[in-house]
Amino acid sequence: MLTLKLISEETERVIRGLEKKHFKNAEETIEQVLAIDKRRREAQQKLDANLSEAKKMAAQIGALMKEGKREEANAVKENVAQMKETNKALEAEMDNAQKELTELLCQIPNIPYDEVPEGATAEDNHVVKSNLRECKEGDTVGNWDANPVVEEARLPHWELAKKYNLIDFDLGVKITGAGFPVYIGKGARLQRALINFFLDEARKAGYTEIMPPTVVNAASGYGTGQLPDKEGQMYHCEIDDFYLIPTAEVPVTNIYRDVILDEKELPIKNCAYTECFRREAGSYGKDVRGLNRLHEFSKIEIVRIDKPEHSKESHKEMLEHVEGLLKKLELPYRVLLLCGGDQSFTSSICYDFEVYSEAQKRWLEVSSVSNFDNYQANRLKCRYRNAETKKTELCHTLNGSALALPRIVAALLENNQTENGIRVPKALVPYMGCDIID
């Protein structure tokens, strides 16, 4: 949630940022925020003045009673009683204004950093790095022309999964429904190998492993921005008012909700493996076939809590970590800087990592690494105490997939298929216990 301080002190910057994110009626909405806040502050000022006056009048009543001026004292008492009724109305006005203000602020997305490019759709995202060729300034998804050349015909991963008995999509439909695959034999072992590999790499990079719940309350969903923006995308347990998590970001970041940290504790680096659940199915056809889009999937998440002046460095380190994983998996990848119109509701800046599917001849997103500035922290009331000033300040929160498994598995199967089976990348051999899946 944007802070009132930012909105009031840097109004024009906020409006420009919202327009870059293609938020409708940005100027009118910000004007409305400022008007409601003004109404709230004016009520507060009147209430404070009345309370101060009432205190003086209470002292006056005592003095009048001592002097035997009972009638005058009673008149002052009547004024105090009337003032109490006025104060009740002022308190109600403040409460209503605060509620209205909070509801409106929750509808306003985070504003992007200046380096975030203009653009409305995924086609406008900038390709900033790839292991296929050096990227040029102005490279976008729309004009990217460096896809790998694959001369041999490749089977898509859903056919390979059936051929080698790795994943049973039909069995998942029988047990639950579409989007809930069943992993079998070496397919299950590949899942476990990737999970352990990603967690071990995170541990080596200094992340503390967390095993959080996979259901959260509404307050947690609100804290990280999934609620009220994305409730339609989450599985809701209505009786208990719990939500199945769409990502480990939600429970792990909420560890620090309503917490004041010592500056020396920062940056905090956590990682977590969880199952993730998302109701949205997306479009029909090849884009959602096989592992391309699931309702339940495994993912390792890295989360950081940091000081404002260090969060950009943390973001850089997280990007390098994810890139290192893709290098070790020997996959063709590219890194995208998302344009304003394609950013998430809560992010200030976001980079996506995509791997190339040789059979589908398309790029598959496998990670998003975001810096949320203090947007989530403001909702979470996640703060730290400045060592010098002793004052509390909002933290910055960051997170990223490191990595999401389904599309990684799809790319590994498709890109490593040989006449003898599926070649296992060297980094995974110790975890798989074999160098070929046959």
C-alpha positions in Angstrom: 0.0 0.0 0.0 1.4 3.4 -0.9 2.1 5.6 2.1 0.2 8.8 2.6 3.6 10.6 3.1 4.6 9.6 -0.5 1.3 10.5 -2.0 1.1 13.9 -0.3 4.8 14.9 -0.7 5.4 13.4 -4.2 1.9 13.6 -5.7 3.0 14.2 -9.3 5.5 11.3 -9.2 2.9 9.0 -7.9 0.4 10.0 -10.6 3.1 9.5 -13.3 3.9 6.1 -11.8 0.3 4.9 -11.8 -0.1 6.1 -15.4 3.0 4.0 -16.4 1.2 1.0 -14.8 -1.8 1.9 -16.9 -3.9 2.5 -13.8 -7.2 4.1 -14.8 -8.1 7.6 -13.5 -4.8 7.9 -11.6 -5.1 11.7 -11.1 -8.7 11.6 -9.9 -8.0 8.7 -7.5 -5.0 10.4 -5.9 -7.0 13.7 -5.6 -9.7 11.6 -3.8 -7.2 10.1 -1.5 -5.9 13.6 -0.5 -9.4 14.9 0.0 -10.4 12.1 2.3 -7.1 12.4 4.2 -7.8 16.2 4.6 -11.2 15.5 5.9 -9.8 13.0 8.4 -7.1 15.4 9.6 -9.5 18.3 10.0 -11.7 16.1 12.2 -8.7 15.1 14.2 -7.6 18.7 14.7 -11.1 19.7 15.8 -11.2 16.7 18.2 -7.8 17.6 19.6 -8.9 21.2 20.2 -12.1 20.1 21.8 -10.3 17.7 24.1 -7.9 20.4 25.2 -10.7 22.8 25.8 -12.7 20.2 27.8 -9.7 19.7 30.0 -9.5 23.4 30.7 -13.3 23.4 31.4 -13.0 20.5 33.8 -10.5 22.5 35.8 -12.8 25.5 35.6 -15.7 23.5 37.0 -13.6 22.5 40.1 -12.6 26.1 40.7 -16.2 27.4 40.4 -17.5 24.7 42.8 -14.8 25.7 45.4 -16.0 29.3 45.1 -19.6 28.3 45.6 -20.6 29.3 42.1 -22.8 26.2 41.5 -24.9 27.7 38.7 -21.9 28.8 36.7 -20.3 25.4 37.3 -23.4 23.6 36.0 -23.5 25.8 32.9 -19.9 24.8 32.2 -20.9 21.2 32.8 -23.7 21.5 30.1 -21.1 22.9 27.7 -18.8 19.9 28.4 -21.7 17.5 27.8 -22.5 19.1 24.5 -18.9 19.0 23.5 -18.8 15.3 24.3 -21.6 14.7 21.8 -19.7 16.8 19.2 -16.6 14.7 19.9 -18.5 11.5 19.3 -19.5 12.8 15.9 -15.9 13.8 15.2 -14.6 10.4 16.1 -17.2 8.8 13.9 -16.2 11.1 11.1 -12.5 10.2 11.6 -13.3 6.4 11.7 -15.4 6.6 8.5 -12.8 8.6 6.7 -10.0 6.2 7.8 -12.1 3.2 6.6 -12.8 4.9 3.3 -9.2 5.9 2.9 -7.9 2.4 3.6 -10.3 0.8 1.1 -9.3 3.3 -1.5 -5.5 2.8 -0.9 -6.0 -1.0 -1.2 -7.2 -0.4 -4.8 -4.2 1.5 -5.8 -1.2 -0.5 -7.1 2.5 0.2 -6.3 4.3 2.6 -8.5 7.2 1.4 -10.7 10.8 2.6 -10.4 12.0 5.1 -13.0 14.1 2.4 -14.8 10.9 0.4 -15.5 10.2 0.8 -19.3 7.0 2.1 -20.7 4.7 -0.4 -22.3 1.3 -2.0 -22.1 1.7 -5.7 -22.7 4.1 -8.6 -22.5 5.3 -7.8 -26.0 6.8 -4.5 -24.7 8.9 -6.2 -22.0 12.7 -5.6 -22.5 15.0 -8.6 -23.1 18.0 -7.5 -21.0 20.1 -10.7 -20.8 20.3 -14.1 -22.4 22.8 -17.0 -22.8 22.0 -17.2 -26.5 23.5 -13.9 -27.5 24.4 -10.5 -26.2 21.3 -8.3 -25.8 21.0 -4.9 -27.5 19.4 -1.8 -26.1 15.8 -1.8 -27.3 15.5 -5.6 -27.5 11.9 -6.4 -26.6 9.9 -9.6 -26.6 8.1 -8.3 -29.7 11.3 -8.0 -31.8 13.4 -10.8 -30.2 15.0 -12.9 -32.9 17.5 -15.1 -31.1 15.5 -18.3 -30.5 17.5 -21.5 -30.7 17.6 -23.2 -34.0 16.3 -26.8 -33.6 16.8 -28.9 -36.7 15.5 -32.2 -35.3 11.9 -32.8 -34.5 11.2 -32.7 -30.8 8.4 -34.4 -28.8 6.5 -32.2 -26.4 6.9 -33.0 -22.7 3.4 -34.4 -22.4 4.3 -37.1 -25.0 7.6 -37.7 -23.4 6.0 -38.0 -19.9 3.7 -40.7 -21.3 6.5 -42.5 -23.3 8.7 -42.9 -20.2 5.8 -43.1 -17.7 6.9 -40.0 -15.8 3.6 -38.0 -15.4 0.0 -39.2 -15.6 -2.3 -36.3 -16.5 -5.4 -38.4 -16.9 -4.9 -40.0 -13.5 -4.8 -36.5 -12.0 -8.1 -35.7 -13.6 -9.6 -38.8 -12.1 -8.4 -38.1 -8.6 -9.0 -34.3 -8.6 -9.4 -32.6 -11.9 -7.5 -30.9 -14.8 -4.3 -29.2 -13.7 -3.4 -31.7 -10.9 -0.9 -34.1 -12.5 0.4 -37.3 -10.8 4.2 -37.8 -11.0 5.3 -41.4 -11.2 8.7 -43.2 -10.7 11.5 -41.2 -12.2 9.1 -38.3 -12.8 8.5 -38.1 -9.1 12.3 -38.5 -8.5 13.0 -35.7 -10.9 10.6 -33.4 -8.9 12.3 -34.3 -5.6 15.8 -33.9 -7.2 14.9 -30.4 -8.4 13.4 -29.4 -5.0 16.5 -30.6 -3.1 18.9 -29.0 -5.6 17.2 -25.6 -5.4 17.0 -25.7 -1.6 20.7 -26.7 -1.3 21.7 -23.9 -3.7 19.6 -21.4 -1.6 21.3 -22.7 1.6 24.7 -22.2 0.0 23.7 -18.6 -0.8 22.9 -17.9 2.8 19.1 -18.4 2.9 17.5 -19.9 5.9 15.0 -22.6 5.0 11.4 -22.2 6.3 8.7 -24.8 6.2 5.5 -22.7 6.4 1.8 -23.7 6.3 0.2 -23.9 2.9 -3.0 -22.3 4.1 -3.2 -18.8 5.4 -5.7 -16.4 7.0 -7.1 -13.4 5.3 -4.8 -11.0 7.2 -1.8 -12.8 5.6 -3.3 -12.5 2.1 -4.0 -8.8 2.7 -0.4 -8.3 4.0 1.3 -9.3 0.8 -1.3 -7.9 -1.5 -3.1 -11.0 -2.7 -6.3 -9.7 -1.0 -8.4 -8.0 -1.9 -6.9 -7.9 -5.5 -6.6 -11.6 -6.3 -9.2 -13.4 -4.2 -10.7 -14.9 -7.4 -7.4 -16.6 -8.2 -7.0 -18.3 -4.8 -8.7 -21.4 -3.4 -10.8 -20.3 -0.5 -11.8 -22.6 2.5 -15.0 -20.8 3.3 -16.0 -22.4 6.6 -12.7 -21.4 8.2 -12.0 -18.4 6.0 -8.5 -19.8 5.1 -6.8 -19.5 1.7 -4.5 -22.0 0.0 -1.3 -20.2 -0.8 -0.5 -19.2 -4.4 3.2 -18.9 -3.5 5.4 -19.3 -0.4 5.9 -15.5 -0.5 2.6 -15.2 1.4 3.4 -17.2 4.6 7.1 -16.4 4.7 6.7 -12.6 4.3 3.9 -12.6 6.8 6.3 -14.0 9.5 7.3 -10.3 9.8 3.8 -8.8 9.9 3.5 -6.4 12.9 7.2 -6.9 13.7 9.8 -4.3 14.5 13.2 -5.7 13.6 16.7 -4.5 14.7 18.7 -2.9 11.9 21.5 -5.4 12.5 19.2 -8.3 11.6 18.8 -7.0 8.0 18.9 -8.2 5.4 16.8 -11.3 6.3 17.1 -14.1 3.7 14.6 -16.9 3.8 13.7 -19.7 1.3 10.9 -22.2 1.3 9.6 -25.2 -0.7 5.8 -25.4 -0.8 3.1 -26.7 -3.0 1.3 -23.7 -4.6 -2.4 -23.5 -5.6 -3.9 -21.2 -8.2 -7.5 -21.3 -9.4 -7.0 -19.5 -12.7 -6.7 -21.8 -15.6 -5.8 -19.3 -18.3 -6.6 -19.8 -22.0 -7.3 -23.1 -23.7 -5.0 -25.0 -26.1 -1.2 -25.4 -26.2 -0.6 -22.6 -23.7 -2.1 -24.7 -20.9 -1.4 -28.2 -22.1 0.7 -30.6 -20.0 2.8 -28.7 -17.4 2.4 -25.3 -18.9 -0.2 -24.1 -16.5 -1.3 -26.0 -13.4 -3.7 -25.5 -10.4 -1.2 -27.2 -8.1 2.6 -27.1 -8.5 5.8 -27.2 -6.5 8.0 -24.1 -6.1 11.0 -22.9 -4.1 10.7 -19.2 -3.1 13.4 -16.9 -1.9 12.3 -13.9 0.3 14.2 -11.0 1.6 13.5 -8.3 4.1 15.9 -5.4 3.8 16.7 -1.7 4.5 15.6 0.8 1.8 19.2 1.8 0.9 20.3 -1.9 0.4 17.2 -3.4 -1.3 18.4 -2.8 -4.9 21.6 -4.6 -4.1 19.6 -7.5 -2.6 17.5 -7.5 -5.8 20.6 -7.8 -7.9 21.9 -10.7 -5.8 18.6 -12.5 -6.2 18.7 -12.1 -9.9 22.2 -13.5 -10.0 21.1 -16.5 -7.9 18.3 -17.4 -10.2 20.4 -17.0 -13.3 23.0 -19.3 -11.7 20.4 -22.0 -11.3 19.5 -21.9 -15.0 23.1 -22.0 -16.0 23.6 -25.2 -13.9 20.6 -26.7 -15.4 22.1 -26.0 -18.9 18.9 -24.5 -20.2 18.6 -21.7 -22.8 17.2 -18.7 -21.0 16.5 -15.0 -21.3 15.8 -12.3 -18.7 13.0 -9.8 -19.1 12.6 -6.4 -17.5 8.8 -6.0 -17.3 7.3 -2.9 -18.6 4.9 -0.8 -16.5 1.7 -2.3 -18.0 2.8 -5.9 -17.4 4.0 -5.6 -13.8 2.1 -7.1 -10.9 -0.1 -5.0 -8.7 2.4 -4.9 -5.8 5.8 -4.7 -7.5 8.1 -1.6 -8.0 10.3 -3.5 -10.4 10.2 -7.1 -11.7 12.4 -9.3 -13.9 11.1 -12.5 -15.4 13.3 -15.5 -16.3 12.1 -17.6 -19.3 13.5 -20.9 -20.6 13.1 -22.0 -24.2 11.0 -25.1 -25.0 12.5 -26.7 -28.1 9.4 -28.9 -28.8 6.8 -26.1 -28.3 9.1 -23.5 -29.9 8.1 -21.0 -27.2 9.5 -19.3 -24.1 8.2 -20.5 -20.8 8.3 -18.2 -17.7 9.9 -20.0 -14.8 10.7 -17.2 -12.3 9.7 -13.6 -11.4 12.0 -11.7 -9.1 10.5 -8.5 -7.6 11.3 -5.6 -5.4 8.2 -4.3 -3.7 9.9 -1.3 -2.1 7.9 -0.5 1.1 4.5 -1.3 -0.5 4.0 -4.7 1.2 5.8 -3.5 4.4 3.3 -0.7 4.8 0.4 -3.2 4.6 2.3 -5.7 6.9 3.5 -3.0 9.3 6.9 -4.6 8.9 9.5 -2.1 10.3 13.0 -1.9 11.6 14.6 0.4 14.2 17.2 2.6 12.8 20.4 2.1 14.8 21.3 5.9 14.7 18.0 7.7 15.1 16.3 4.9 17.1 13.2 5.6 15.0 11.2 2.9 13.2 11.1 2.9 9.4 9.4 0.7 6.9 11.4 -2.2 5.5 11.6 -3.2 1.9 10.4 -6.7 0.8 11.6 -8.7 -2.1 10.9 -12.2 -3.4 11.5 -14.5 -6.3 10.9 -18.0 -7.6 14.1 -20.1 -7.4 12.5 -22.0 -9.1 9.0 -23.0 -10.1 9.1 -26.7 -11.2 6.5 -27.4 -13.9 8.0 -25.4 -16.8 11.5 -26.3 -15.7 10.6 -30.0 -16.0 8.9 -29.3 -19.3 12.0 -27.7 -20.7 14.4 -30.3 -19.2 12.4 -33.1 -20.8 12.0 -31.5 -24.2 15.5 -30.0 -24.6 17.4 -33.1 -23.3 15.6 -35.8 -25.2 17.9 -38.3 -27.0 17.5 -41.6 -28.8 18.4 -43.4 -25.5 16.2 -41.3 -23.2 16.2 -38.0 -21.4 19.7 -36.7 -20.5 20.0 -35.5 -16.9 22.0 -32.3 -16.4 25.2 -32.8 -14.5 24.0 -30.7 -11.6 21.1 -33.1 -11.0 22.9 -36.4 -11.4 23.8 -36.7 -7.7 20.2 -36.0 -6.8 18.7 -38.3 -9.4 21.2 -41.2 -9.0 21.3 -41.6 -12.8 22.4 -39.6 -15.9 19.6 -40.8 -18.2 15.8 -41.2 -17.8 14.7 -44.2 -19.9 
